[in-house]
Amino acid sequence: MSLLAGLLLWGFTLDPASVAATCIFRDAMGLKPLYPPRLFADPVSWMTPGLTTFLVCLGRVQGVTFVLKREDNGYQEIAETDGVLAVTEPGDEERAIFVVHQPGNYSCSYYIHEECASSEPSHIVTIKEYVKPLPPVLTTTEDSTVVPPRMAQRILVCVAPLNDVEFQLRQGELVLKVPSISASPERVSFYLKISDMGDQSPFTCRYRLNSISDWSESSNPVEIMWSDETLQAPAFTAEPSSNESLKAGSTVQLRCTAPKAPKAGLRFALHWEHLGERSLLQTLKSSGKEIVFQLHNLTAADSASYSCIYIERQPPFSGSAPSKPVELMVNGPPPPPTLQALWRNKVFAGDDVVLRCQSPVPGVTMELLHNLRFVPHQILRVHNTWSDLGLTSVGPQHTGNYTCRYISWWTEPFYSKLSNPVELLVEGN
C-alpha cells in the first residue's frame, strides 16, 4: 500500500487532487475495500410510542461520511437524519448517530471522499415496532418458599430492557405498594413481607417510560409460597410407590392431602429438595383438601427428595409445616441442558460475550466447554435453572463451538450430556 493510500485509510485529511490520485491507485492495485463499520441499536432494537430509538454506526476512520440504508422488500433507500446524511468532521469520534423513524432492516457504510468507493456495508440490524414496550424480567433472589420468622422479607428483582423507567409490582390486577430500592437505572428490588402476600397468587412486574406513556407488557409470573407453619403438615404419597425405582420417561403422581379444607379452599405447593435447600416446582389451587401433582417424562435429573405444603386462601392466610419427604429414584441418563448466545450482532475482538446455560432442574453446577475443553468462565447470574456464563475481552482464540453441561451431586454425582453447540465468531479489529 502506498503512503497516500495508508494515510487515506487511517483518516488523514488530503487535498482533492491527492484524494483522487489515491482512489485511482487503490482501484489499480485491486486493494480490498475499507473495513465495514459496526452498526448497533441504542437503547434497544425496537420502537414503541414515547421511545426514541437510535442506530449508531461506528467506523474505523476519522473524518468520513456515514450513510445509513434501510432495506424494505428488497429496495434500499437512504435514511436521513433531519433531511441530511450524517457527516463527521476530522477529529470527531468515528461514529454517526441516526434517529430511527420506522421499522426495517438497516445497514450503514462510510466513504472518505466522494471520488472514492464506500466501505463494505455493516451487518444488518433489524428494528421492530411494538404497540407496548417489551416485558421486563422478574426473578426472586432466593428460594421461592419462605418459612418463619413471620416478619422475614423476600426480594423480587425486576429488570427492564431500558434505563430510567418507572416500575410497578403487581399481584394479579392489584398494584402492590411495597418498599423498593434501585441499584441501577434498569432494575429495581421489591421487598415483601408476609403481610404483602395475600392469597399467595403469582407476582408480575411492568414498567413505563414516563407518566403519560403506556405500561409495558407484564413479566412472566413468579410464585412465592410463604408459610408460617402454624397448620398441621399434610400427608404426601407417590404413585407408583417411592419404594420402587422409576423408569426414564415414566410419569409419577404425587398426592398432597391436608387434614381439612377451609371454605375458601387451599393453595398447594410442590417442592424439590436438594442439599438442604427447597425449590418451588408447582402450585395448584383446590376447593377441597387434596391435590395431585404430576411429573411427566421423568429422567435421572428428577431423582430427588420432594415435599409439599398448603396455604389457606382466606385471611390470615395461614400455612402448614412441610410434609414428610418422598424420595424418587429414576433410572436412565439425565437430559442435556440448552445453550443460548445472548449477543445480538457480530462479536469483535475486545468485546465481552455471555452464554446462557439452562438445565432442566435447579440446584446443579454448570460448566462451559470450548471445542469440548473446559473453559474457566465468569458466572454473571445464577438462577434456579440457568446461569449466565461470561467471557471477557474475547479474541480470535475464542472462535469456535461452545457447549455446556451440568453436574448433579444428588444422590450420586453425574455429568449431563452436552448441550446444543453455539458458534462464536470473533471479528478482528
N, C-alpha and C positions, 0 to 999 in steps of 0.2 A: 504494500500500500504506500502511495506517495505521501509526502509530508502534508500536501494540501488536503488529500483525502483523509488523512488522520486527523488533521485539525478540524475538518468539517464534521467528521464522525463524532468528535468529542465536544462539539458545540462552540468552537471559536468563531468569532464574527469575521467574515471576509467581505471584500468589496464584490459587487455584482460580477465583474469580469472573472475574478478568481473563482467565484461560486460556479459560474457557467463552465469554466475550464475543468473544475473538479468533477462536476456532474458528467461531462463528456469523458473524463478519464475513468471514472467508475464504470460507466457503461462499456467503454472499450475494453477494460480489463476483466469484465464479467464478474465484478465483485458482488458479494451477497448483499441483499437489501439491508437496510437498517434494522436493528433488532426490534421486534414488536414491543409495544408498551404493555403495561398491565392495566386492566380495567376492573374496577370493583364498585359495588353499590355502597352507599352510605346514607343512613344508618342501616337500612335493610334493603333487600332486593324485591320489594313490593311497594305498592301505592295504596293509600286509603285516604278518605276525606280528612283534612286537617293536618296531614303529614306531608312534608316536603322531602322527596327522595332525590338524592344526588348520584351521579355517576362520576367517578374520579378516574381520569386517565393519567397514568404515571409512566413517564418516558425515561430515557437514559441520557438525554442530551438537553442542554440548556439552550434557550433562545430559539425555540421551534414553534411551529403552528400545529395545534392539535385539532383533529377532525373527529367528530362523533357521528356514527351512522346507525340508522335503525333499519332492520330488515323486516318487512311486512309482506307476507305472501310472495316471497321471492323478489320483492322490489326494495331497493335500498334508497334511502333518502337521507340527506344531511340534516341532522337535528341541530337546531340553532339555540343559542342562549341569548335572549334579548335581541334577536334578529341578526346576530353576527356570530361567526365562528370564534371559539376561544383561542386566544393567542398569548403566548408567554414571551416576555422580553428577556434578553440576556441578563443573567444574574438572578432571575426569579427561580422559584422552585421548579423542578422538572415535572410539572403536572398541570392539568386543567380540570376544572370542576364544572360539570353541566347539571342543570336542573332538568329532571325528567318530567315531561308533561303528559305522557301516555305510555301504556304498557307496550312491550315488544321485546325483540331480540336486538341487542346493541353490541357494537364493536367500535374501537377507536384506532386511529393511526396518527402519525405526525410526519411533517416534512420540514426540512431545513430551509429550503428556498423553493420558490415557485417553479424554477427551472430544474429542480431535482425530483427524482421519484420519491414517493412516500414510503414510509416504513411498511413492513408487513403488518397486517391488522392484528389487533389483540384477539384473545379468545372471546367468545360470545357470552354476554351476561343477559339473562332473561329477567325482565321486570314484569311482575304480575300485578293485578289490581284486585282489591278486595273491598267489599262493602264495609266490613268491620275489620279492625286490626286483628292479626292472628293471635291465638290464645297464648297465655303465659304457661309456665310450668310450675306446678305446686308439689312440694315434697315435704316430708317430715324428717327432721334431723335425727330422730331416734326411733326405737321400736314403736310400732303402732298400737301397742297395748300398754295401758297405764294402770298401775296399782297404787295403793296408798303410799305416802300420806295424802290426805284429802285435798290439800291446797297445792299439790305438786303442779308444775307447769309443763306444757308441751309446746314445742316451737314448730310452726309451719312456715316454710320459706317459699315465697312467690317470686319467680324470676321472669321478667318481661324481655322481649327482644329489642326493646328501645330504652333509652335513658330518660330520666326526668319525667316520669309519668305518675299518675295518681292510682294507687292500688285500692282494692276492695276485697275483703274476705266475706264469703257467704256460706250459709248452710241451707241448702235448698234455695228458696227465694228470700230468706232472711239475711239482711246485712248485719254482720257482727261488728260491734264497736269494742274492740279489744286493743290492749297496748301493742304497739309495733315500733320497730327500730329499723332504719335503713342504713346499712353499712356501705352501700354503693348505689349509684343512681339507677341501676336496672333491677334491683332486688329489694325486698322488704321481708322482715321476720315478724310474724304474728305470735303473740304469747297467750296461750289458752289456759284457763283454769277450769276445774271441773264444773263450776257454775256456768261456764260458757258453752258446755257441751250439749245441753238439752237432751233430745231423744237419741243422740249419738248418730244421727244421719250424716252422710258424707259432706265434706267441705270442698268448695271450689274457690278460685280467686279470679279476678279480672283486673283490667287497668284501662285508663283512658288518657288521651294526650293532654286534655285540658278540660275545664268545667263545661265547655259548650260542645265538646265532641262526643261521639258515641262510645259506649263501653266496648271493649274488645270481646271476642268470643271467650267463653269461660274455659278455664283449665280442665284437665281431666280430674275427676273427683279423687279425693284422698279420704280414706276411712281411718278413724281412730276409735278404739274401744277403751273406755275409761271406767274401770270397775273399782268400787270402794270395798269389794269383798265382804259386804255385810250379809249377803244371802248365801244359803246353803249351796255347796258345789253340785253341779249336775252329774248325772250318770252318763258315761261315754263308752260306746262299744263300736267294734268294727265288724263288718260283714263283707267278705269272709272273715273268720276269726283272725286276730293278730298273732295267734299261736302258730299259724302256718305261713310258709314263705309264699309270696305272691309272684306270679309270672309277669315279665315285662309285657306291656300292652293291655293288661287287665284293668278292671275297674273295682274300686272298693267304696263301700258306703260307710260313713261314719255318723252314728246316731247320737245326738246330744239331747238329753231329757232332763228338764227341770222338775223339782218336786211339785210345783203348781204354777199356774199361769194367772196373772192379774187380768182384769177386764180389758185393758188396752193392749195386751199381748207382750211379747218379748222380742228382743233382738239377740240373735246368737252369733258367736264368733268362733271360727276355727283357727287354731294356731299351729304353726310348725316350730318345733323346739330344737335348738342346736347349741351345744356347748353352754347351757345355762341361759341362753337368750331365746326370747319368743318373737316370732314374726307373724303378723296377721295375714292369713291366706284368703279367707272368705267371711262374709257376713250375710245372714239371712234373717228376715222377719217372719214371725209366726203369730197367729192369733191364738194358738194353743200353747202347750208346754213342751213341744218336741219339734225337732227339725232334723233332716238328714242331709249331710254334706256328701257330695260325690267327687271322687278323684278319678279321672279317666286317663287311659293310655299311660299307665304307670311305667316308670323307668327306675334304674338303680338310684338316680338322684332323688327320688321320692322316699328312699329309705331314711326314716327319721322318727322322732317322737312327736305325737300330736296330742292336743288337748282342746277343750272348749270352755267357754264361759257364756253367760247370758246377762242381759241388761233389761230392766223394766223400761217400758216405753211411756211411762207416765211419771210425773214428779213424785218423789225426789230422784227418780232415775237410778235407783239402787242397782248394784251389780253383784254377781256371785264370785265366790272363790273359784279357781280353776279346777276342772275335773282331774281325776287321776289320768296320767298319760297312757296313751296307746302307742306301742311301737310297731312300725311297719317295716318289713324287710322285703325288698323287691330284687329278684334275680335279673341279670342282664346288664349290658353296658349302659352308661349314662348318656343322655343326649348331648350333642355338641352345642356350644354357645353360638351366638351370631356376632359378627364384627361389622361395624359401620364406620365409614370415614366421615368426619364432621367438617372437613374443609369443603368449600363450595366451588372454588375455581382452581386454576393451576397453582402449584406449590413451587416457590422459588427458593434458592439457596439462602439460608438465614432465617426462613420462616419457622414458626412453631406449628406443629400439627397435633391433632387429637384424634384418637380412635376409640370408639365406644364398644366395649365387650359386654354382652348381655347373656347371662346364664339363665337356665330355666328355673333355678331355685336360688333362694337367698343363702347367705352365710358361707360363701365359698371364696377361695383365693384365686385371683385371675392373673394369668401370665400372658405376655405378648411375645410372639416369635417373628423373626425376620428371616425369610428363606429357611424356615424350620430350625432356627437357632434362637435361644432365649435372648430377649432384649431387656436390659435394665431400663426401666421407664419411670417417669414421674406420674404418680397417681393424682389426678386432678380432682376427681369426685368419686365418692364411694356411696352407692345406694344398695338397697336390699338385693336387687337382682342385676345391677350393672355398675361398671366402673368406667370412668374416662381415663384413658391411658395416654400420656403426653410425651412427645418427642420435641426437644428444643433445638433451635438453630440447625435445621436439617441441611444436609449437603448431598452431593452425588452418591456418597457411600450409603445413604439411606434409601436409595431407589431399590425397588423390589416388591415382593409379595409378603404381606403380613397376615398372620393368623393369630388366634388366641385360644386358650384352653383354661379350664378351671380345675382346682383341686378341692376335693371334699375330704374333710377329716372325720366324718361320722359315717358308719361306725368303724369301717376300715378305710384308710386313706386310698384314694384313687384319682387318676387323671381322666378328664373327659376326652372325647375325641376332639380333633381340631375344628375350629370354626371355618366358615367360608373364607376364601382369601380376599384381601383388599390390596390392590396395586397402588403403590406410591411412586409417582414420577416427579423428580426434583429437577426443575429448570435451572440452568446456570445463570449467574448474574453478569 
